Every structure is written in structure tokens, then in C-alpha cells.
């Protein structure tokens, strides 16, 4: 009998996420993939205030932030410091600084910004 997956299995399940190798490298895409899987209701972010967001909540909150930024016309041009093919030379995009407290909510905001 196969044991049901639990949140405690998340670290051991990283090898099961190999299907994500096919995704373009993007933290929002990775969070969405985890949120849509068996571990979506497991903690995705916690902070010192006691706040906790599941992977699903983290993905949804970041989508809300991304949509709000788009409605206000704040969008970016996709660029990546990661090569898309073997041997490709890429230039790192200019750095961006985001000054937010170290909270679970701030992580959702940063992921929302990255969706742009």
C-alpha cells in the first residue's frame, strides 16, 4: 500500500519535481507548479510574525499583485540571466532592489513583481 503524501514529505519529494526542468526558469512558474501539485496545501512561506502561506496561497497572492501592477501599467520586458539553450551567451539584466520587511506577505509581493 502506497503511503499518502504529507507536508513532511516535501523535502524528500524534490526529485519528483524533475518535470519542472521543462519549464522556463521562473520563480513564479516554479511556485505555480508546486501550488498545483500534491503539496499545494503545505506551508510555502512562514515568517517571524507567525504568518504562514501555503504554496497555493503564495501563488494566488502573487498573481493578485501581478494583475494589480499590470492594471496600473507597470510591466516589464522579459529578460533572463539564464541561458535558454546550450552555449547561449546572456547578459544579466540590471539589478533591481526591493525594500520590504522579511515577511511571508513580502515574498508574495516579490513573486508578483517577478510575474512582470
PDB file as gemmi writes it, atoms N, CA and C in Angstrom:
CRYST1    1.000    1.000    1.000  90.00  90.00  90.00 P 1                      
ATOM      1  N   UNK A   1       0.853  -1.179   0.000  1.00  0.00           N  
ATOM      2  CA  UNK A   1       0.000   0.000   0.000  1.00  0.00           C  
ATOM      3  C   UNK A   1       0.896   1.239   0.000  1.00  0.00           C  
ATOM      4  N   UNK A   2       0.611   2.158  -0.900  1.00  0.00           N  
ATOM      5  CA  UNK A   2       1.407   3.379  -1.002  1.00  0.00           C  
ATOM      6  C   UNK A   2       0.945   4.387   0.048  1.00  0.00           C  
ATOM      7  N   UNK A   3       1.905   4.950   0.761  1.00  0.00           N  
ATOM      8  CA  UNK A   3       1.612   5.924   1.803  1.00  0.00           C  
ATOM      9  C   UNK A   3       1.201   7.251   1.172  1.00  0.00           C  
ATOM     10  N   UNK A   4       0.203   7.904   1.745  1.00  0.00           N  
ATOM     11  CA  UNK A   4      -0.248   9.214   1.254  1.00  0.00           C  
ATOM     12  C   UNK A   4       0.845  10.254   1.474  1.00  0.00           C  
ATOM     13  N   UNK A   5       0.944  11.180   0.546  1.00  0.00           N  
ATOM     14  CA  UNK A   5       1.935  12.252   0.670  1.00  0.00           C  
ATOM     15  C   UNK A   5       1.478  13.245   1.730  1.00  0.00           C  
ATOM     16  N   UNK A   6       2.429  13.704   2.531  1.00  0.00           N  
ATOM     17  CA  UNK A   6       2.134  14.705   3.545  1.00  0.00           C  
ATOM     18  C   UNK A   6       3.106  15.862   3.387  1.00  0.00           C  
ATOM     19  N   UNK A   7       2.844  16.934   4.099  1.00  0.00           N  
ATOM     20  CA  UNK A   7       3.729  18.096   4.034  1.00  0.00           C  
ATOM     21  C   UNK A   7       5.139  17.753   4.500  1.00  0.00           C  
ATOM     22  N   UNK A   8       5.281  16.783   5.393  1.00  0.00           N  
ATOM     23  CA  UNK A   8       6.604  16.388   5.859  1.00  0.00           C  
ATOM     24  C   UNK A   8       7.420  15.754   4.737  1.00  0.00           C  
ATOM     25  N   UNK A   9       6.751  15.283   3.686  1.00  0.00           N  
ATOM     26  CA  UNK A   9       7.433  14.644   2.562  1.00  0.00           C  
ATOM     27  C   UNK A   9       8.028  15.652   1.585  1.00  0.00           C  
ATOM     28  N   UNK A  10       7.711  16.928   1.720  1.00  0.00           N  
ATOM     29  CA  UNK A  10       8.133  17.915   0.724  1.00  0.00           C  
ATOM     30  C   UNK A  10       9.636  17.882   0.457  1.00  0.00           C  
ATOM     31  N   UNK A  11      10.518  17.941   1.468  1.00  0.00           N  
ATOM     32  CA  UNK A  11      11.947  17.925   1.146  1.00  0.00           C  
ATOM     33  C   UNK A  11      12.361  16.668   0.380  1.00  0.00           C  
ATOM     34  N   UNK A  12      11.797  15.528   0.732  1.00  0.00           N  
ATOM     35  CA  UNK A  12      12.147  14.282   0.052  1.00  0.00           C  
ATOM     36  C   UNK A  12      11.561  14.220  -1.351  1.00  0.00           C  
ATOM     37  N   UNK A  13      10.558  15.030  -1.631  1.00  0.00           N  
ATOM     38  CA  UNK A  13       9.864  14.971  -2.917  1.00  0.00           C  
ATOM     39  C   UNK A  13      10.509  15.823  -3.992  1.00  0.00           C  
ATOM     40  N   UNK A  14      11.583  16.502  -3.679  1.00  0.00           N  
ATOM     41  CA  UNK A  14      12.210  17.379  -4.668  1.00  0.00           C  
ATOM     42  C   UNK A  14      12.513  16.618  -5.952  1.00  0.00           C  
ATOM     43  N   UNK A  15      12.933  15.373  -5.842  1.00  0.00           N  
ATOM     44  CA  UNK A  15      13.239  14.595  -7.052  1.00  0.00           C  
ATOM     45  C   UNK A  15      11.996  14.390  -7.911  1.00  0.00           C  
ATOM     46  N   UNK A  16      10.812  14.401  -7.311  1.00  0.00           N  
ATOM     47  CA  UNK A  16       9.573  14.255  -8.074  1.00  0.00           C  
ATOM     48  C   UNK A  16       9.277  15.505  -8.894  1.00  0.00           C  
ATOM     49  N   UNK A  17       9.953  16.593  -8.610  1.00  0.00           N  
ATOM     50  CA  UNK A  17       9.697  17.842  -9.321  1.00  0.00           C  
ATOM     51  C   UNK A  17      10.553  17.958 -10.569  1.00  0.00           C  
ATOM     52  N   UNK A  18      11.163  16.841 -11.004  1.00  0.00           N  
ATOM     53  CA  UNK A  18      12.031  16.896 -12.176  1.00  0.00           C  
ATOM     54  C   UNK A  18      11.265  17.336 -13.414  1.00  0.00           C  
ATOM     55  N   UNK A  19       9.935  17.149 -13.433  1.00  0.00           N  
ATOM     56  CA  UNK A  19       9.145  17.614 -14.580  1.00  0.00           C  
ATOM     57  C   UNK A  19       9.249  19.128 -14.751  1.00  0.00           C  
ATOM     58  N   UNK A  20       9.652  19.822 -13.705  1.00  0.00           N  
ATOM     59  CA  UNK A  20       9.786  21.273 -13.797  1.00  0.00           C  
ATOM     60  C   UNK A  20      10.993  21.677 -14.627  1.00  0.00           C  
ATOM     61  N   UNK A  21      11.871  20.724 -14.944  1.00  0.00           N  
ATOM     62  CA  UNK A  21      13.017  21.052 -15.795  1.00  0.00           C  
ATOM     63  C   UNK A  21      12.546  21.540 -17.156  1.00  0.00           C  
ATOM     64  N   UNK A  22      11.344  21.130 -17.562  1.00  0.00           N  
ATOM     65  CA  UNK A  22      10.799  21.546 -18.851  1.00  0.00           C  
ATOM     66  C   UNK A  22      10.237  22.961 -18.814  1.00  0.00           C  
ATOM     67  N   UNK A  23      10.063  23.518 -17.622  1.00  0.00           N  
ATOM     68  CA  UNK A  23       9.527  24.876 -17.503  1.00  0.00           C  
ATOM     69  C   UNK A  23      10.621  25.895 -17.776  1.00  0.00           C  
ATOM     70  N   UNK A  24      10.256  27.031 -18.382  1.00  0.00           N  
ATOM     71  CA  UNK A  24      11.246  28.110 -18.456  1.00  0.00           C  
ATOM     72  C   UNK A  24      11.596  28.510 -17.020  1.00  0.00           C  
ATOM     73  N   UNK A  25      12.861  28.871 -16.763  1.00  0.00           N  
ATOM     74  CA  UNK A  25      13.239  29.190 -15.398  1.00  0.00           C  
ATOM     75  C   UNK A  25      12.547  30.466 -14.960  1.00  0.00           C  
ATOM     76  N   UNK A  26      11.761  30.346 -13.932  1.00  0.00           N  
ATOM     77  CA  UNK A  26      10.996  31.464 -13.407  1.00  0.00           C  
ATOM     78  C   UNK A  26      10.498  31.056 -12.030  1.00  0.00           C  
ATOM     79  N   UNK A  27      10.803  31.868 -11.023  1.00  0.00           N  
ATOM     80  CA  UNK A  27      10.297  31.524  -9.692  1.00  0.00           C  
ATOM     81  C   UNK A  27       8.781  31.481  -9.659  1.00  0.00           C  
ATOM     82  N   UNK A  28       8.055  32.446 -10.272  1.00  0.00           N  
ATOM     83  CA  UNK A  28       6.595  32.319 -10.258  1.00  0.00           C  
ATOM     84  C   UNK A  28       6.111  31.014 -10.903  1.00  0.00           C  
ATOM     85  N   UNK A  29       6.743  30.595 -12.003  1.00  0.00           N  
ATOM     86  CA  UNK A  29       6.336  29.339 -12.648  1.00  0.00           C  
ATOM     87  C   UNK A  29       6.605  28.155 -11.726  1.00  0.00           C  
ATOM     88  N   UNK A  30       7.717  28.171 -11.015  1.00  0.00           N  
ATOM     89  CA  UNK A  30       8.029  27.079 -10.085  1.00  0.00           C  
ATOM     90  C   UNK A  30       7.017  27.047  -8.940  1.00  0.00           C  
ATOM     91  N   UNK A  31       6.697  28.204  -8.396  1.00  0.00           N  
ATOM     92  CA  UNK A  31       5.718  28.268  -7.300  1.00  0.00           C  
ATOM     93  C   UNK A  31       4.364  27.775  -7.797  1.00  0.00           C  
ATOM     94  N   UNK A  32       3.954  28.187  -9.004  1.00  0.00           N  
ATOM     95  CA  UNK A  32       2.678  27.732  -9.564  1.00  0.00           C  
ATOM     96  C   UNK A  32       2.662  26.212  -9.733  1.00  0.00           C  
ATOM     97  N   UNK A  33       3.787  25.640 -10.174  1.00  0.00           N  
ATOM     98  CA  UNK A  33       3.863  24.189 -10.361  1.00  0.00           C  
ATOM     99  C   UNK A  33       3.724  23.461  -9.027  1.00  0.00           C  
ATOM    100  N   UNK A  34       4.385  23.954  -7.999  1.00  0.00           N  
ATOM    101  CA  UNK A  34       4.273  23.330  -6.675  1.00  0.00           C  
ATOM    102  C   UNK A  34       2.860  23.524  -6.133  1.00  0.00           C  
ATOM    103  N   UNK A  35       2.310  24.727  -6.294  1.00  0.00           N  
ATOM    104  CA  UNK A  35       0.969  25.034  -5.788  1.00  0.00           C  
ATOM    105  C   UNK A  35      -0.095  24.155  -6.428  1.00  0.00           C  
ATOM    106  N   UNK A  36       0.105  23.798  -7.683  1.00  0.00           N  
ATOM    107  CA  UNK A  36      -0.872  22.976  -8.388  1.00  0.00           C  
ATOM    108  C   UNK A  36      -0.687  21.488  -8.178  1.00  0.00           C  
ATOM    109  N   UNK A  37       0.317  21.106  -7.413  1.00  0.00           N  
ATOM    110  CA  UNK A  37       0.602  19.691  -7.192  1.00  0.00           C  
ATOM    111  C   UNK A  37       0.120  19.190  -5.845  1.00  0.00           C  
ATOM    112  N   UNK A  38       0.647  18.050  -5.480  1.00  0.00           N  
ATOM    113  CA  UNK A  38       0.230  17.370  -4.249  1.00  0.00           C  
ATOM    114  C   UNK A  38       0.578  18.144  -2.982  1.00  0.00           C  
ATOM    115  N   UNK A  39       1.521  19.082  -3.072  1.00  0.00           N  
ATOM    116  CA  UNK A  39       1.967  19.802  -1.879  1.00  0.00           C  
ATOM    117  C   UNK A  39       1.437  21.231  -1.827  1.00  0.00           C  
ATOM    118  N   UNK A  40       0.447  21.546  -2.632  1.00  0.00           N  
ATOM    119  CA  UNK A  40      -0.096  22.904  -2.694  1.00  0.00           C  
ATOM    120  C   UNK A  40      -0.630  23.429  -1.372  1.00  0.00           C  
ATOM    121  N   UNK A  41      -1.123  22.537  -0.521  1.00  0.00           N  
ATOM    122  CA  UNK A  41      -1.672  22.975   0.766  1.00  0.00           C  
ATOM    123  C   UNK A  41      -0.652  22.915   1.898  1.00  0.00           C  
ATOM    124  N   UNK A  42       0.593  22.634   1.564  1.00  0.00           N  
ATOM    125  CA  UNK A  42       1.671  22.624   2.557  1.00  0.00           C  
ATOM    126  C   UNK A  42       2.233  24.033   2.716  1.00  0.00           C  
ATOM    127  N   UNK A  43       2.867  24.315   3.849  1.00  0.00           N  
ATOM    128  CA  UNK A  43       3.452  25.650   4.037  1.00  0.00           C  
ATOM    129  C   UNK A  43       4.472  25.969   2.948  1.00  0.00           C  
ATOM    130  N   UNK A  44       4.313  27.139   2.342  1.00  0.00           N  
ATOM    131  CA  UNK A  44       5.247  27.610   1.325  1.00  0.00           C  
ATOM    132  C   UNK A  44       6.110  28.732   1.856  1.00  0.00           C  
ATOM    133  N   UNK A  45       5.575  29.481   2.818  1.00  0.00           N  
ATOM    134  CA  UNK A  45       6.322  30.594   3.414  1.00  0.00           C  
ATOM    135  C   UNK A  45       5.811  30.822   4.829  1.00  0.00           C  
ATOM    136  N   UNK A  46       6.745  31.059   5.732  1.00  0.00           N  
ATOM    137  CA  UNK A  46       6.409  31.434   7.105  1.00  0.00           C  
ATOM    138  C   UNK A  46       7.311  32.597   7.484  1.00  0.00           C  
ATOM    139  N   UNK A  47       6.936  33.295   8.537  1.00  0.00           N  
ATOM    140  CA  UNK A  47       7.801  34.388   8.988  1.00  0.00           C  
ATOM    141  C   UNK A  47       7.782  34.493  10.502  1.00  0.00           C  
ATOM    142  N   UNK A  48       8.554  35.437  11.018  1.00  0.00           N  
ATOM    143  CA  UNK A  48       8.692  35.600  12.469  1.00  0.00           C  
ATOM    144  C   UNK A  48       7.443  36.143  13.145  1.00  0.00           C  
ATOM    145  N   UNK A  49       6.489  36.658  12.366  1.00  0.00           N  
ATOM    146  CA  UNK A  49       5.254  37.163  12.969  1.00  0.00           C  
ATOM    147  C   UNK A  49       4.259  36.037  13.209  1.00  0.00           C  
ATOM    148  N   UNK A  50       4.584  34.832  12.705  1.00  0.00           N  
ATOM    149  CA  UNK A  50       3.678  33.698  12.829  1.00  0.00           C  
ATOM    150  C   UNK A  50       2.802  33.510  11.602  1.00  0.00           C  
ATOM    151  N   UNK A  51       2.931  34.392  10.623  1.00  0.00           N  
ATOM    152  CA  UNK A  51       2.148  34.257   9.395  1.00  0.00           C  
ATOM    153  C   UNK A  51       2.638  33.047   8.610  1.00  0.00           C  
ATOM    154  N   UNK A  52       1.709  32.393   7.957  1.00  0.00           N  
ATOM    155  CA  UNK A  52       2.044  31.238   7.134  1.00  0.00           C  
ATOM    156  C   UNK A  52       1.175  31.261   5.888  1.00  0.00           C  
ATOM    157  N   UNK A  53       1.789  31.045   4.734  1.00  0.00           N  
ATOM    158  CA  UNK A  53       1.061  30.929   3.476  1.00  0.00           C  
ATOM    159  C   UNK A  53       1.371  29.565   2.879  1.00  0.00           C  
ATOM    160  N   UNK A  54       0.334  28.874   2.418  1.00  0.00           N  
ATOM    161  CA  UNK A  54       0.577  27.628   1.698  1.00  0.00           C  
ATOM    162  C   UNK A  54       1.117  27.985   0.313  1.00  0.00           C  
ATOM    163  N   UNK A  55       1.624  26.974  -0.395  1.00  0.00           N  
ATOM    164  CA  UNK A  55       2.100  27.226  -1.756  1.00  0.00           C  
ATOM    165  C   UNK A  55       0.973  27.799  -2.610  1.00  0.00           C  
ATOM    166  N   UNK A  56      -0.260  27.271  -2.437  1.00  0.00           N  
ATOM    167  CA  UNK A  56      -1.407  27.777  -3.207  1.00  0.00           C  
ATOM    168  C   UNK A  56      -1.687  29.239  -2.877  1.00  0.00           C  
ATOM    169  N   UNK A  57      -1.693  29.560  -1.591  1.00  0.00           N  
ATOM    170  CA  UNK A  57      -1.939  30.947  -1.180  1.00  0.00           C  
ATOM    171  C   UNK A  57      -0.838  31.870  -1.687  1.00  0.00           C  
ATOM    172  N   UNK A  58       0.391  31.413  -1.636  1.00  0.00           N  
ATOM    173  CA  UNK A  58       1.519  32.203  -2.117  1.00  0.00           C  
ATOM    174  C   UNK A  58       1.377  32.470  -3.618  1.00  0.00           C  
ATOM    175  N   UNK A  59       1.034  31.440  -4.375  1.00  0.00           N  
ATOM    176  CA  UNK A  59       0.847  31.601  -5.823  1.00  0.00           C  
ATOM    177  C   UNK A  59      -0.301  32.562  -6.116  1.00  0.00           C  
ATOM    178  N   UNK A  60      -1.430  32.374  -5.431  1.00  0.00           N  
ATOM    179  CA  UNK A  60      -2.595  33.234  -5.686  1.00  0.00           C  
ATOM    180  C   UNK A  60      -2.316  34.679  -5.295  1.00  0.00           C  
ATOM    181  N   UNK A  61      -1.713  34.893  -4.136  1.00  0.00           N  
ATOM    182  CA  UNK A  61      -1.411  36.266  -3.706  1.00  0.00           C  
ATOM    183  C   UNK A  61      -0.464  36.945  -4.689  1.00  0.00           C  
ATOM    184  N   UNK A  62       0.521  36.209  -5.196  1.00  0.00           N  
ATOM    185  CA  UNK A  62       1.458  36.817  -6.144  1.00  0.00           C  
ATOM    186  C   UNK A  62       0.780  37.117  -7.476  1.00  0.00           C  
ATOM    187  N   UNK A  63      -0.189  36.286  -7.880  1.00  0.00           N  
ATOM    188  CA  UNK A  63      -0.947  36.585  -9.110  1.00  0.00           C  
ATOM    189  C   UNK A  63      -1.772  37.854  -8.939  1.00  0.00           C  
ATOM    190  N   UNK A  64      -2.357  38.035  -7.763  1.00  0.00           N  
ATOM    191  CA  UNK A  64      -3.127  39.253  -7.484  1.00  0.00           C  
ATOM    192  C   UNK A  64      -2.223  40.477  -7.598  1.00  0.00           C  
ATOM    193  N   UNK A  65      -1.026  40.406  -7.030  1.00  0.00           N  
ATOM    194  CA  UNK A  65      -0.067  41.517  -7.117  1.00  0.00           C  
ATOM    195  C   UNK A  65       0.301  41.774  -8.572  1.00  0.00           C  
ATOM    196  N   UNK A  66       0.615  40.713  -9.317  1.00  0.00           N  
ATOM    197  CA  UNK A  66       0.984  40.865 -10.722  1.00  0.00           C  
ATOM    198  C   UNK A  66      -0.117  41.521 -11.536  1.00  0.00           C  
ATOM    199  N   UNK A  67      -1.367  41.099 -11.323  1.00  0.00           N  
ATOM    200  CA  UNK A  67      -2.505  41.685 -12.047  1.00  0.00           C  
ATOM    201  C   UNK A  67      -2.685  43.150 -11.679  1.00  0.00           C  
ATOM    202  N   UNK A  68      -2.520  43.477 -10.411  1.00  0.00           N  
ATOM    203  CA  UNK A  68      -2.657  44.874  -9.977  1.00  0.00           C  
ATOM    204  C   UNK A  68      -1.588  45.750 -10.626  1.00  0.00           C  
ATOM    205  N   UNK A  69      -0.374  45.246 -10.718  1.00  0.00           N  
ATOM    206  CA  UNK A  69       0.697  46.011 -11.363  1.00  0.00           C  
ATOM    207  C   UNK A  69       0.395  46.221 -12.846  1.00  0.00           C  
ATOM    208  N   UNK A  70      -0.097  45.167 -13.520  1.00  0.00           N  
ATOM    209  CA  UNK A  70      -0.444  45.294 -14.943  1.00  0.00           C  
ATOM    210  C   UNK A  70      -1.553  46.313 -15.154  1.00  0.00           C  
ATOM    211  N   UNK A  71      -2.581  46.292 -14.288  1.00  0.00           N  
ATOM    212  CA  UNK A  71      -3.685  47.260 -14.417  1.00  0.00           C  
ATOM    213  C   UNK A  71      -3.180  48.690 -14.312  1.00  0.00           C  
ATOM    214  N   UNK A  72      -2.107  48.872 -13.565  1.00  0.00           N  
ATOM    215  CA  UNK A  72      -1.541  50.217 -13.399  1.00  0.00           C  
ATOM    216  C   UNK A  72      -0.473  50.521 -14.457  1.00  0.00           C  
ATOM    217  N   UNK A  73      -0.325  49.615 -15.415  1.00  0.00           N  
ATOM    218  CA  UNK A  73       0.630  49.834 -16.495  1.00  0.00           C  
ATOM    219  C   UNK A  73       2.071  49.549 -16.129  1.00  0.00           C  
ATOM    220  N   UNK A  74       2.295  48.892 -15.003  1.00  0.00           N  
ATOM    221  CA  UNK A  74       3.659  48.589 -14.560  1.00  0.00           C  
ATOM    222  C   UNK A  74       4.032  47.186 -15.020  1.00  0.00           C  
ATOM    223  N   UNK A  75       4.616  47.111 -16.195  1.00  0.00           N  
ATOM    224  CA  UNK A  75       5.024  45.824 -16.748  1.00  0.00           C  
ATOM    225  C   UNK A  75       6.493  45.885 -17.126  1.00  0.00           C  
ATOM    226  N   UNK A  76       7.081  44.753 -17.272  1.00  0.00           N  
ATOM    227  CA  UNK A  76       8.495  44.695 -17.631  1.00  0.00           C  
ATOM    228  C   UNK A  76       8.698  43.957 -18.934  1.00  0.00           C  
ATOM    229  N   UNK A  77       9.915  44.009 -19.407  1.00  0.00           N  
ATOM    230  CA  UNK A  77      10.301  43.245 -20.591  1.00  0.00           C  
ATOM    231  C   UNK A  77      10.985  41.976 -20.117  1.00  0.00           C  
ATOM    232  N   UNK A  78      10.510  40.827 -20.583  1.00  0.00           N  
ATOM    233  CA  UNK A  78      11.140  39.598 -20.115  1.00  0.00           C  
ATOM    234  C   UNK A  78      12.594  39.507 -20.558  1.00  0.00           C  
ATOM    235  N   UNK A  79      13.446  39.274 -19.608  1.00  0.00           N  
ATOM    236  CA  UNK A  79      14.849  39.002 -19.892  1.00  0.00           C  
ATOM    237  C   UNK A  79      15.332  38.074 -18.790  1.00  0.00           C  
ATOM    238  N   UNK A  80      16.371  37.355 -19.071  1.00  0.00           N  
ATOM    239  CA  UNK A  80      16.844  36.389 -18.096  1.00  0.00           C  
ATOM    240  C   UNK A  80      18.356  36.318 -18.120  1.00  0.00           C  
ATOM    241  N   UNK A  81      18.925  36.087 -16.973  1.00  0.00           N  
ATOM    242  CA  UNK A  81      20.364  35.869 -16.875  1.00  0.00           C  
ATOM    243  C   UNK A  81      20.682  34.390 -17.077  1.00  0.00           C  
ATOM    244  N   UNK A  82      19.658  33.579 -17.328  1.00  0.00           N  
ATOM    245  CA  UNK A  82      19.846  32.149 -17.536  1.00  0.00           C  
ATOM    246  C   UNK A  82      19.788  31.839 -19.028  1.00  0.00           C  
ATOM    247  N   UNK A  83      20.721  31.055 -19.550  1.00  0.00           N  
ATOM    248  CA  UNK A  83      20.688  30.712 -20.978  1.00  0.00           C  
ATOM    249  C   UNK A  83      19.458  29.865 -21.305  1.00  0.00           C  
ATOM    250  N   UNK A  84      18.886  30.091 -22.474  1.00  0.00           N  
ATOM    251  CA  UNK A  84      17.739  29.312 -22.919  1.00  0.00           C  
ATOM    252  C   UNK A  84      18.174  28.095 -23.739  1.00  0.00           C  
ATOM    253  N   UNK A  85      19.411  28.096 -24.223  1.00  0.00           N  
ATOM    254  CA  UNK A  85      19.927  26.957 -24.977  1.00  0.00           C  
ATOM    255  C   UNK A  85      21.418  26.803 -24.672  1.00  0.00           C  
ATOM    256  N   UNK A  86      21.929  25.627 -24.944  1.00  0.00           N  
ATOM    257  CA  UNK A  86      23.341  25.342 -24.666  1.00  0.00           C  
ATOM    258  C   UNK A  86      24.232  26.291 -25.455  1.00  0.00           C  
ATOM    259  N   UNK A  87      25.206  26.869 -24.781  1.00  0.00           N  
ATOM    260  CA  UNK A  87      26.158  27.756 -25.435  1.00  0.00           C  
ATOM    261  C   UNK A  87      25.694  29.188 -25.608  1.00  0.00           C  
ATOM    262  N   UNK A  88      24.444  29.470 -25.277  1.00  0.00           N  
ATOM    263  CA  UNK A  88      23.931  30.835 -25.429  1.00  0.00           C  
ATOM    264  C   UNK A  88      24.611  31.757 -24.420  1.00  0.00           C  
ATOM    265  N   UNK A  89      25.009  32.913 -24.885  1.00  0.00           N  
ATOM    266  CA  UNK A  89      25.595  33.919 -24.000  1.00  0.00           C  
ATOM    267  C   UNK A  89      24.496  34.913 -23.662  1.00  0.00           C  
ATOM    268  N   UNK A  90      24.312  35.146 -22.386  1.00  0.00           N  
ATOM    269  CA  UNK A  90      23.266  36.075 -21.958  1.00  0.00           C  
ATOM    270  C   UNK A  90      23.878  37.191 -21.134  1.00  0.00           C  
ATOM    271  N   UNK A  91      23.240  38.329 -21.191  1.00  0.00           N  
ATOM    272  CA  UNK A  91      23.655  39.462 -20.367  1.00  0.00           C  
ATOM    273  C   UNK A  91      22.689  39.570 -19.202  1.00  0.00           C  
ATOM    274  N   UNK A  92      23.244  39.757 -18.048  1.00  0.00           N  
ATOM    275  CA  UNK A  92      22.398  39.885 -16.861  1.00  0.00           C  
ATOM    276  C   UNK A  92      21.610  41.183 -16.951  1.00  0.00           C  
ATOM    277  N   UNK A  93      20.311  41.137 -16.623  1.00  0.00           N  
ATOM    278  CA  UNK A  93      19.532  42.368 -16.609  1.00  0.00           C  
ATOM    279  C   UNK A  93      20.013  43.275 -15.479  1.00  0.00           C  
ATOM    280  N   UNK A  94      19.714  44.572 -15.579  1.00  0.00           N  
ATOM    281  CA  UNK A  94      20.118  45.474 -14.494  1.00  0.00           C  
ATOM    282  C   UNK A  94      19.511  45.008 -13.169  1.00  0.00           C  
ATOM    283  N   UNK A  95      20.246  45.135 -12.084  1.00  0.00           N  
ATOM    284  CA  UNK A  95      19.703  44.701 -10.790  1.00  0.00           C  
ATOM    285  C   UNK A  95      18.534  45.582 -10.354  1.00  0.00           C  
ATOM    286  N   UNK A  96      17.662  44.977  -9.585  1.00  0.00           N  
ATOM    287  CA  UNK A  96      16.511  45.678  -9.036  1.00  0.00           C  
ATOM    288  C   UNK A  96      16.539  45.467  -7.529  1.00  0.00           C  
ATOM    289  N   UNK A  97      16.326  46.513  -6.774  1.00  0.00           N  
ATOM    290  CA  UNK A  97      16.260  46.401  -5.318  1.00  0.00           C  
ATOM    291  C   UNK A  97      14.812  46.582  -4.881  1.00  0.00           C  
ATOM    292  N   UNK A  98      14.357  45.699  -4.014  1.00  0.00           N  
ATOM    293  CA  UNK A  98      13.013  45.792  -3.455  1.00  0.00           C  
ATOM    294  C   UNK A  98      13.183  45.833  -1.947  1.00  0.00           C  
ATOM    295  N   UNK A  99      12.744  46.917  -1.335  1.00  0.00           N  
ATOM    296  CA  UNK A  99      12.907  47.078   0.111  1.00  0.00           C  
ATOM    297  C   UNK A  99      11.575  46.775   0.801  1.00  0.00           C  
ATOM    298  N   UNK A 100      11.488  45.601   1.375  1.00  0.00           N  
ATOM    299  CA  UNK A 100      10.289  45.159   2.070  1.00  0.00           C  
ATOM    300  C   UNK A 100      10.705  44.444   3.349  1.00  0.00           C  
ATOM    301  N   UNK A 101       9.798  44.354   4.310  1.00  0.00           N  
ATOM    302  CA  UNK A 101      10.125  43.590   5.516  1.00  0.00           C  
ATOM    303  C   UNK A 101      10.265  42.107   5.169  1.00  0.00           C  
ATOM    304  N   UNK A 102      10.892  41.358   6.043  1.00  0.00           N  
ATOM    305  CA  UNK A 102      11.059  39.917   5.837  1.00  0.00           C  
ATOM    306  C   UNK A 102       9.815  39.204   6.337  1.00  0.00           C  
ATOM    307  N   UNK A 103       8.772  39.203   5.504  1.00  0.00           N  
ATOM    308  CA  UNK A 103       7.511  38.567   5.876  1.00  0.00           C  
ATOM    309  C   UNK A 103       7.029  37.675   4.741  1.00  0.00           C  
ATOM    310  N   UNK A 104       6.107  36.777   5.075  1.00  0.00           N  
ATOM    311  CA  UNK A 104       5.509  35.911   4.058  1.00  0.00           C  
ATOM    312  C   UNK A 104       4.781  36.759   3.017  1.00  0.00           C  
ATOM    313  N   UNK A 105       4.101  37.802   3.461  1.00  0.00           N  
ATOM    314  CA  UNK A 105       3.385  38.694   2.543  1.00  0.00           C  
ATOM    315  C   UNK A 105       4.362  39.382   1.580  1.00  0.00           C  
ATOM    316  N   UNK A 106       5.511  39.791   2.079  1.00  0.00           N  
ATOM    317  CA  UNK A 106       6.508  40.440   1.224  1.00  0.00           C  
ATOM    318  C   UNK A 106       7.003  39.477   0.146  1.00  0.00           C  
ATOM    319  N   UNK A 107       7.141  38.199   0.481  1.00  0.00           N  
ATOM    320  CA  UNK A 107       7.554  37.216  -0.518  1.00  0.00           C  
ATOM    321  C   UNK A 107       6.511  37.124  -1.630  1.00  0.00           C  
ATOM    322  N   UNK A 108       5.230  37.138  -1.265  1.00  0.00           N  
ATOM    323  CA  UNK A 108       4.167  37.115  -2.275  1.00  0.00           C  
ATOM    324  C   UNK A 108       4.250  38.353  -3.166  1.00  0.00           C  
ATOM    325  N   UNK A 109       4.570  39.499  -2.585  1.00  0.00           N  
ATOM    326  CA  UNK A 109       4.705  40.736  -3.366  1.00  0.00           C  
ATOM    327  C   UNK A 109       5.878  40.623  -4.334  1.00  0.00           C  
ATOM    328  N   UNK A 110       7.000  40.129  -3.854  1.00  0.00           N  
ATOM    329  CA  UNK A 110       8.175  39.984  -4.726  1.00  0.00           C  
ATOM    330  C   UNK A 110       7.873  39.025  -5.877  1.00  0.00           C  
ATOM    331  N   UNK A 111       7.199  37.912  -5.592  1.00  0.00           N  
ATOM    332  CA  UNK A 111       6.830  36.984  -6.665  1.00  0.00           C  
ATOM    333  C   UNK A 111       5.881  37.653  -7.655  1.00  0.00           C  
ATOM    334  N   UNK A 112       4.989  38.511  -7.148  1.00  0.00           N  
ATOM    335  CA  UNK A 112       4.090  39.261  -8.034  1.00  0.00           C  
ATOM    336  C   UNK A 112       4.850  40.203  -8.942  1.00  0.00           C  
ATOM    337  N   UNK A 113       5.872  40.849  -8.407  1.00  0.00           N  
ATOM    338  CA  UNK A 113       6.727  41.727  -9.217  1.00  0.00           C  
ATOM    339  C   UNK A 113       7.443  40.895 -10.276  1.00  0.00           C  
ATOM    340  N   UNK A 114       7.932  39.719  -9.904  1.00  0.00           N  
ATOM    341  CA  UNK A 114       8.628  38.857 -10.859  1.00  0.00           C  
ATOM    342  C   UNK A 114       7.708  38.362 -11.971  1.00  0.00           C  
ATOM    343  N   UNK A 115       6.412  38.352 -11.726  1.00  0.00           N  
ATOM    344  CA  UNK A 115       5.462  37.957 -12.776  1.00  0.00           C  
ATOM    345  C   UNK A 115       5.426  38.989 -13.898  1.00  0.00           C  
ATOM    346  N   UNK A 116       5.995  40.155 -13.648  1.00  0.00           N  
ATOM    347  CA  UNK A 116       6.022  41.201 -14.673  1.00  0.00           C  
ATOM    348  C   UNK A 116       7.234  41.065 -15.532  1.00  0.00           C  
TER     349      UNK A 116                                                      
END                                                                             
